[in-house]
Amino acid sequence: MKKLLVFLIVIGLIFGGIYFLLFRDVESDEASVLYVDQRFVYEGDLQPIESSKVVSGQVYLSYDFIKEKLDEDIHYDEGEKTVIITSPNMVRRYKVDALEGTANDIPINLRAPVTEIDGTLMLPIEAFVYDYPVDTKFNSEENIVTMDRTDTEYAKGKIIVDKSSLREEADIDSPIVKVLTKDTELYVYGETEKFYKVRELNGRAGYVRKRHLELSYQFESFIRPIKSEEVATLEDKEKVNLVWDYTFIKTENGNAVENLVGVNVMSPTWFSLNSDLSITDRSNRDYIAACKRYGYDVWPMFDNNFEERLTENALATSSQRQKIISNMYEIAKSLDVDGINIDFENINIQTRDNFTQFVRELYPIFKQSDMVVSVDVTPRIFSDVEKEPYDRASLAKAADYIMLMAYDQHWATSPTAGSVAEYSWVESNMNVLFRSIPMEKFILSLPLYTRIWFENDGKVTSQSVSMETANEYIKNNNIELEWDDTVKQMVGKKQVGGTNVSIWLEDAQSIAAKTSLATKYDIAGVASWRKGFETPNIWSAINENLN
């Protein structure tokens, strides 16, 4: 019996020892070396050591950190060694190692330049920090830079024991970052089963035991955005009803300006970019004055001469973009116009990102004079933006309005005859781009022209004509039209003199149907290409279906 008792005691001790070794709650006292050097903590996360530097009291943050965490649109022109930061109100340019930069083209001085440190491009915080909703502090005693977002509210907590270990990870075997004392306040960013993820208000980040921390208040989540003041809703804005007024020569006067029912924006095709970066100017002040008398805003069109290589070369560098923007702004400002319509077409995919950057850099310059910036884009062909000439989502972020040129479904040299813009095709293209363009920035552009199609011996050709000319051709050739409710147009086909003729007519009825899409989806408005192609009843048809 004694032997059995001894045996059970020994077995108990063995299992007790094993249990103690496996399940003991003994904490590691190993010291962390993470904060031996100068470090940078963004919210609750320790950043890579190369993301920040402090030199002679000046705090620098890396370009890569800013692009990843604060501003995906910050741009570095490597060829010109220039950093460009854009916001709705400001475009800043800083050359590497220069103590002077520009803010909306006005020279400004820096106490420390943008520079490379140990092979990493670094920006002094004074160069950018006020452009973002962040609060940056340098704790010189701890040699730690901290950054918090001012548009975010963080949960807080307080240590309730005499001493608590702040650890690198949520594990008692993880090295100790710091020993925290009672009543130390902490930001709280998240939790595991037994730990909170925290940071000192002005220092180190890590994990503390839950039982050592009392939350000051509890959110549904530990981090929540601060609600901004409500902006004007789409219902508060008048719908845009724009018409392009085409001219290829200098406008002589304002005699052609007339009252068009419902139209509130006139866009004369006045400005074209040239290969030497100059701008062809076809403007006329009398025309602007006449528009004002009729209550129209004036957003002249600025085009790229529809030249691919010209555009690629012109937008390739920061200094060239700046020159173009400055020239265009001075012209627009001197004319006292209300906005600018950027119509850069026939651009290649190599130019896509530089074009987006061009609009980013242009917007704040024009916005300082309260000018509206709109950009014309084509329908999307590929889902992969890398295959497209326009980054429509990024352009929508950079401009006031994006105008979808919802026409040329069947273009001038199309191998098959068909509608310029059938209803279902227009609606489908709108729905595709709603993923990229907010409805409050979306303007649907409509065609006021028709193509007459001719097919002879298997060869298809076309002629673009105004609505009036189309009606005359239909009448003179006795072409019978029938309403096609799928395309929502009058359609006619006939053999004329041995040639098969077909026409999908744009008229008040078809334009009214397409305009109704603007109301259906509650977008910002419509634009029409172009004045002079329409019949007189078009403006009433648009106005009645837009409002």
Residue pairs with C-beta under 8 A, 6 or more apart in sequence:
25 172
26 172
27 165
27 172
27 173
28 172
28 173
28 174
28 175
28 176
29 176
30 175
30 176
31 175
31 176
32 167
32 168
32 175
32 176
32 177
32 206
33 175
34 46
34 168
34 175
34 177
35 142
35 143
35 144
35 177
35 178
35 204
37 49
37 143
38 52
38 53
38 54
38 143
38 144
38 145
39 46
39 47
39 49
39 52
39 143
39 144
39 145
40 46
40 47
40 51
40 52
40 61
40 65
40 144
40 145
40 146
40 147
41 47
41 144
41 145
41 146
41 147
41 199
41 203
41 204
41 205
42 65
42 69
42 146
42 147
43 147
43 148
43 149
43 152
43 154
43 187
43 189
43 199
43 223
44 187
44 189
44 190
44 197
44 198
44 199
44 205
45 205
46 205
47 65
50 62
50 118
50 120
51 61
51 62
51 64
51 65
52 59
52 60
52 61
52 62
52 65
52 145
53 59
53 60
53 117
53 118
53 122
54 60
54 138
54 143
54 145
55 112
55 117
58 111
58 112
58 124
59 124
59 125
59 136
59 138
59 145
60 112
60 115
60 117
60 122
60 123
60 124
60 125
61 122
61 123
61 125
61 145
62 120
62 121
62 122
62 123
63 74
63 76
63 83
63 120
63 121
63 122
63 123
64 120
64 121
66 74
66 123
66 128
67 74
70 128
70 132
70 134
71 85
71 131
71 132
73 86
73 360
73 394
73 397
73 398
74 83
74 84
74 85
74 128
75 83
75 84
75 85
75 86
75 318
75 357
75 360
76 82
76 83
76 84
76 121
77 83
77 84
77 317
77 318
79 317
80 95
80 317
80 318
80 319
81 95
81 96
81 97
82 93
82 94
82 95
82 96
82 318
82 319
83 92
83 93
83 94
83 96
83 114
83 121
83 123
83 127
84 91
84 92
84 93
84 318
84 357
84 360
84 361
85 91
85 92
85 94
85 127
85 128
85 131
86 92
86 360
86 361
86 363
86 364
86 398
87 131
87 364
88 363
88 364
88 367
89 364
89 367
89 368
90 103
90 104
90 131
90 364
91 103
91 104
91 105
91 360
91 361
91 363
91 364
91 365
92 101
92 102
92 103
92 127
92 128
92 131
93 101
93 102
93 318
93 322
94 101
94 110
94 113
94 114
94 123
94 127
95 101
95 114
96 113
96 114
96 115
96 116
96 121
97 113
97 114
97 115
98 110
98 113
98 114
99 109
99 110
99 111
99 112
99 113
100 107
100 108
100 109
100 110
101 107
101 108
101 110
101 127
102 108
104 364
104 365
104 368
105 322
105 326
105 365
110 124
110 126
110 127
111 124
111 126
112 124
112 126
113 124
114 121
114 122
114 123
114 124
114 127
115 121
115 122
116 122
125 136
129 136
133 149
133 150
133 151
134 147
134 148
134 149
134 150
135 147
135 148
135 149
135 150
136 145
136 146
136 147
137 145
137 146
137 147
137 202
138 144
138 145
139 145
139 146
139 202
139 203
142 202
142 203
142 204
144 202
144 203
144 204
146 199
146 202
146 203
148 154
148 187
150 226
151 225
151 226
151 228
152 223
152 224
152 225
152 226
153 219
153 223
153 224
153 225
153 226
154 187
154 188
154 189
154 222
154 223
155 187
155 188
155 189
155 215
155 216
155 217
155 218
155 219
155 222
155 223
156 185
156 186
156 187
156 188
156 215
156 216
156 217
157 185
157 186
157 188
157 196
157 198
157 213
157 214
157 215
157 216
158 183
158 184
158 185
158 186
158 213
158 214
158 216
159 180
159 181
159 182
159 183
159 184
159 186
159 208
159 212
159 213
160 182
160 212
160 213
160 214
161 182
161 212
162 181
162 182
163 179
163 180
163 181
163 182
164 179
164 180
164 184
164 208
164 209
164 212
164 213
165 176
165 178
165 179
165 180
165 208
165 209
166 176
166 177
166 178
166 179
166 180
166 198
166 200
166 204
166 206
166 207
166 208
167 174
167 175
167 176
167 177
167 195
167 206
167 207
167 208
168 174
168 175
168 177
168 206
168 207
169 206
169 207
170 192
170 194
170 195
170 197
170 207
171 195
171 207
174 207
177 204
177 205
177 206
178 200
178 203
178 204
178 206
180 186
180 200
180 208
184 200
185 200
185 201
186 196
186 198
186 199
186 200
186 201
186 208
186 213
187 198
187 199
187 200
187 201
188 196
188 197
188 198
188 213
188 215
188 222
189 197
189 198
189 199
189 222
189 223
190 196
190 197
190 222
191 197
191 210
191 222
192 207
194 209
194 210
195 207
195 208
195 209
195 210
196 207
196 208
196 209
196 210
196 213
197 205
197 206
197 207
198 205
198 206
198 207
198 208
198 213
199 205
199 206
234 439
234 440
234 522
234 524
237 440
237 524
238 264
239 518
239 524
239 525
239 526
239 546
239 547
240 264
240 265
240 401
240 443
240 524
240 525
240 526
240 527
241 262
241 263
241 264
241 265
241 525
241 526
241 527
241 542
241 543
241 546
242 263
242 264
242 265
242 266
242 267
242 299
242 341
242 403
242 443
242 525
242 526
242 527
242 528
243 260
243 263
243 265
243 266
243 267
243 527
243 528
243 530
243 531
244 267
244 268
244 269
244 301
244 341
244 527
244 528
244 529
244 530
244 531
245 256
245 266
245 267
245 268
245 269
245 530
245 531
245 532
246 269
246 530
246 531
246 532
247 268
247 269
247 270
247 282
248 269
248 282
249 282
250 281
250 282
250 283
250 284
251 268
251 270
251 282
251 283
251 284
251 287
252 284
253 284
253 286
253 287
254 284
254 286
254 287
254 288
254 289
254 290
254 291
255 290
256 287
257 266
257 287
257 290
257 291
257 293
257 294
257 296
258 294
259 294
260 531
260 539
261 539
261 540
261 543
262 539
262 540
262 542
262 543
262 546
262 547
263 296
263 539
264 295
264 296
264 297
265 296
265 297
265 298
265 299
265 338
265 339
265 527
266 291
266 296
266 297
266 298
266 299
267 298
267 299
267 300
267 301
267 341
267 527
268 282
268 283
268 287
268 298
268 300
268 301
269 282
269 300
269 301
269 303
269 343
270 281
270 282
270 283
270 300
270 301
270 302
271 279
271 280
271 281
271 282
271 283
271 300
271 301
271 302
271 303
271 328
271 331
272 279
272 280
272 302
272 303
272 304
272 305
273 279
273 280
273 302
273 303
273 304
273 305
273 310
273 311
273 314
273 324
274 280
274 305
274 310
275 307
275 310
275 313
275 314
277 314
277 320
277 323
277 324
277 327
278 327
279 302
279 324
279 327
279 328
279 331
281 331
283 300
283 331
283 335
285 335
288 298
288 335
288 336
288 337
291 297
291 298
292 298
297 338
297 339
297 372
298 335
298 337
298 338
298 339
299 337
299 338
299 339
299 340
299 341
299 372
299 374
300 332
300 335
300 337
300 340
300 341
301 341
301 342
301 343
302 328
302 340
302 341
302 342
302 343
303 343
303 344
303 345
304 310
304 311
304 314
304 343
304 344
304 345
304 346
304 347
306 345
306 346
307 346
308 346
308 347
308 348
308 351
311 344
311 346
311 347
311 351
311 355
312 347
312 348
312 350
312 351
312 354
314 320
314 321
314 324
315 321
315 324
315 351
315 354
315 355
315 357
315 358
316 354
318 361
321 354
321 357
321 358
321 361
322 361
324 358
325 358
325 361
325 362
325 365
326 365
328 340
328 362
329 362
329 365
329 366
329 369
332 340
332 366
332 369
332 371
333 369
337 371
338 371
338 372
339 366
339 371
339 372
339 373
339 374
339 400
340 362
340 366
340 371
340 372
340 373
340 374
341 374
341 375
341 376
341 403
342 359
342 362
342 373
342 374
342 375
342 376
342 399
343 376
344 355
344 376
345 376
345 378
347 355
347 389
347 390
348 389
349 386
349 387
349 388
349 389
351 389
352 385
352 388
352 389
352 390
352 391
353 391
355 390
356 391
356 394
356 395
356 398
359 373
359 375
359 395
359 398
359 399
360 398
362 373
363 373
363 398
363 399
366 372
366 373
367 373
372 400
372 401
373 399
373 400
373 401
374 399
374 400
374 401
374 402
374 403
374 443
375 395
375 398
375 399
375 401
375 402
375 403
376 403
376 405
376 445
377 390
377 392
377 395
377 402
377 403
377 404
377 405
378 389
378 390
378 404
378 405
379 404
379 405
379 406
379 429
379 432
379 433
380 388
380 392
380 429
380 432
380 433
380 436
381 387
381 388
382 388
385 391
385 392
385 393
392 402
392 433
392 436
392 437
393 435
393 436
393 437
395 402
396 402
396 436
396 437
396 438
396 441
399 441
400 441
401 441
401 442
401 443
401 524
402 437
402 441
402 442
402 443
403 443
403 444
403 445
403 527
404 429
404 430
404 433
404 437
404 442
404 443
404 444
404 445
405 445
405 529
406 421
406 425
406 426
406 429
406 430
406 444
406 445
406 446
406 447
406 514
407 420
407 421
407 445
407 446
407 447
407 529
408 420
408 421
408 447
409 418
409 419
409 420
409 421
409 422
409 425
410 416
410 417
410 418
410 419
410 420
410 451
410 462
412 451
412 462
412 464
413 462
414 460
414 462
415 460
416 460
417 453
417 455
417 460
417 462
417 502
418 453
418 504
419 425
419 487
419 489
419 504
420 447
420 449
420 450
420 451
420 504
420 506
421 446
421 447
421 506
421 514
422 486
422 487
422 488
422 489
422 504
423 486
423 487
423 488
423 489
423 510
423 513
423 514
423 517
424 486
424 487
426 444
426 514
426 517
427 517
430 442
430 444
430 517
430 521
430 523
433 442
434 442
434 521
439 521
439 522
439 523
439 524
440 523
440 524
441 524
442 521
442 523
442 524
443 523
443 524
443 525
443 526
443 527
444 514
444 515
444 517
444 518
444 523
444 525
444 526
444 527
445 526
445 527
445 528
445 529
446 511
446 514
446 515
446 526
446 527
446 528
446 529
446 542
447 506
447 528
447 529
448 466
448 467
448 506
448 511
448 528
448 529
448 530
448 531
448 533
448 534
448 538
449 464
449 465
449 466
449 467
449 506
449 529
449 530
449 533
450 464
450 465
450 466
450 467
450 470
450 503
450 504
450 505
450 506
451 462
451 463
451 464
451 465
451 503
451 504
452 462
452 463
452 465
452 470
452 473
452 501
452 502
452 503
453 460
453 461
453 462
453 501
453 502
453 503
454 460
454 461
454 462
454 463
454 499
454 500
454 501
455 461
455 499
455 500
455 501
455 502
456 498
456 499
456 500
465 473
466 532
466 533
466 534
467 505
467 506
467 507
467 533
467 534
467 535
467 538
468 535
470 503
470 505
470 506
471 507
471 535
473 479
473 503
474 481
474 492
474 503
474 505
477 494
477 496
477 501
478 494
479 492
479 493
479 494
479 496
479 501
479 503
480 492
480 494
481 490
481 491
481 492
481 503
481 505
482 490
482 491
482 492
483 489
483 490
483 491
483 509
484 490
484 491
484 504
487 504
488 509
488 510
488 513
488 514
489 504
489 505
489 506
489 507
489 509
489 510
490 504
490 505
490 507
490 509
490 510
491 502
491 503
491 504
491 505
492 502
492 503
492 505
493 500
493 501
493 502
493 503
494 500
494 501
495 501
507 535
508 535
508 537
508 538
508 540
508 541
509 541
511 528
511 538
511 541
511 542
512 541
512 542
512 544
512 545
515 526
515 541
515 542
515 545
515 546
516 545
518 525
518 526
518 545
518 546
519 545
519 546
525 546
526 542
526 546
528 534
528 538
528 542
